[in-house]
Amino acid sequence: MNLSITFKKPTVKGAYDWQLSQEINVSNDAGDVIAKAEIELITLNKHRDADKSFAMLDEQEATDWEIPLGVYFKKQNLIAEYCEKLLVKPDTNAKTHIMIEAISVQPAYRKQGVAKYLLNEIALHYPKVQSLNVMSMAMNLFVDLEFCNGEENTQYYTRLALENETIANEELKAFFTASGFMQVEIDESLLAEPLPFELFIASPATIKAIA
């Protein structure tokens, strides 16, 4: 099976030009979209570090960056422990980080390496990002067809048949850890309530190392 990938033009997500969203599609020989990722990119710098960036994002709207920016970042970099494990170097240059907000493969194409291909292509396309973050949970728990962005996306997610989704958390964990991600352990005593997801982090280097 020959696959092709399309990175749509990133767009400013909210009020800041350092917060972007992007859609990435994988197509088969017939040109049908068989896999998709929706990502968010934020860029931190020494004048607007993780804490300041989160405060600004939180003022505008709900953001998925609360735990990452509050737990395993120091200034504009990942903390030293994660830099070492993810084979990235901390420095004073601006750093871009990716949140993979959704990644999916149509049922007929699963367990054929399509999702790993998609992740590897993201790593190749963004070799200088410092981290790729995932809040892992079954898609039927957070995708609402009424709020899909455009008819094409609505049709794509409808074809996923999310009402029949049976992928369990352990299967998702096995996939991400086999794809170059490490699980982030969160001290539950710091949380007001248990998290409904598991958090994973990778870098382009760790993804490409096992591609």
N, C-alpha and C positions, 0 to 999 in steps of 0.2 A: 504494500500500500504506500503510495506516494503522498506525502503531506506537504501542505504549504501553509505559511503563517502570515497574517496581516496585523500589523500594529497600527491601529487608528491614531489619528493625530491627538495628542494629549490636549485636554481642555482645563482651564482654571475651574476648580471645583466650587470654591466659595468666594471669599472676599480677598484672598491673597494669591499673588502670582507664584508663590512658592509651594502652593498646594494644588496638585494636578490630579486629574482622573484620566484613565485610559482603558480602552477595550482592546483585547487581543483575541483574534479568531484563528482557529486551525480548520483548514478545509481539506476535503479528500479529492480524489482525481476528478470527480464530477463537479467540484466547486461547492459542494454542500458544507456548511459549517457544522463540524462534528465535535468541536471542543471550544471552550471560551474561558477567558480569564478577565475579570474586571479588577483593576488595580488602582491604588492611590499612591502618589509620590509626594513626599514632603522633603524640603531641603532646609537643613539647620546650619547655622554658622555661629561664629564666636560672639557675635553681637546679639543673636537671637537664638539662645540655646534651647534645649529640650523643654525646660520649665517655662520659659517665656513663650515658646511656640505653642505648647499645650494651652497655656492661659488664653492666648489669642484665639486658638481654635475653639476652645470651650465657650468663649464669649459669643461666638457666631452661631454655633449649633452643636448638637451631640456629635462626638467624634470617637472613632475607634482607637485613638492613640493614647487614651488616658493611662492604661496600664503599661504599655511599652515605654512611653516617655517618662513615666513616674517610677518605674521599677528598674530597668536595665540600661538607662542612658546616663551619661555624665557629660555635661555641657552639650556639645554637638555630636559627640561620639558615643558608641556603645561603651559600657564599662569595660575595664581591662580584661576581666575574666572572659567575656564574650568575644572581645577582639582576638584574644589568643585562640580560643576554640574555633572561631569562624575564619581564621587566617586573614584578618584585616588589620591595617595599621591605623592607630589613632593619630591624628594630627590637627593642625589648626585650620585647615581648609574646610570650606563648606561641604557638608555631607548630605547625600540624598538617601532616603530610606523608602522602601516600598511596603505597602500593606496589600496583600492579596485578599481582596474583599470577597471574591467568589471565583472558584475554579471548578469546571465541570466538563464531563465527557458524555456524549450521547450513549445510552445503554448498549447499543449494538457494537460500539467501538471500545468498550472498556476491556481492561486486562490485555491490551495490545501495545502498551508503551506510549499511548497518545498523551496522557497527562505528564509523564516524565519528559517527553519531547517538548511540550509546551513550557514547562518550567525551565528546561535547559535553554530554550530559545529566549526566554526572558532574561536569563543570566547572561547569555551572549549579547543581547541587545543593550543591556545595562551593566557592563562589566565594572563600572566605577561606583555603583551603589554600595553602601556599607552593610545594609541588611535587607532581608526580605522576611516579612512577618506574616503569620497566618493565625487567625482565630478559627480553630477547626470545630465545625459542628455540621450536622446534616443539613443540606440545603433546603429541605422542605420546612425547616424551622425558621428560616429567615427570608426566603424569596417569596414575594407576593406578586403574582402575575398582574395584578391591577396597577402596579407601580413600576413595571418594566419600562425601560427607556426606548420607546419606539416599537413599531410593529414587528420588525425583524427579531428583536430580542424577545418580544412576547411569544412569537412563534417558536423560537429556539427553546425557551424555558418550558413552553407547553409540551414540546416533544420530549422533554426530560421525564415527563409523567411523574412529577414530584410526589403526587399522592400515593404512588406505589414504591417510593424509595425505601430501600432496606439496608443501606450502608450504615454500619454501626460505628461508634466512636473508635473502637479498637482497630477496625479496618482502616479508618482514616489515619490513625496514629501510625500504623504499620506502613502505610503509603508514604507519609511525610518523612518518617525517619529513614526509610529506604531511598528517599529522594534527596538527601543531603541536609535535612532539617534536624534540629535538636529541640527537645521539649523544654519550655521555660517553666521551672518550678516556682509557683507562687505561694508565699506564706499565707495560708488561709486566715490566720489570726488578724491579718491586716485588712481583710475584706468585710464589708457589711453583710454580704451574703455570698454563697458559693457561686462561682462563675459557671455560666451555661455552656462554656466552650473550653477547649484546651488550646494553649498558646504555643506556637512553634516559631523558630527563627533559623534562618540560613543566610549564607552570603553567596555571591556568584561563584566564589572559589569552591565552597563545599558542594554546591550543586553540580558544577562542572567536573568535580573530582570523581563522581560516580556515574556520570551520564554515559 
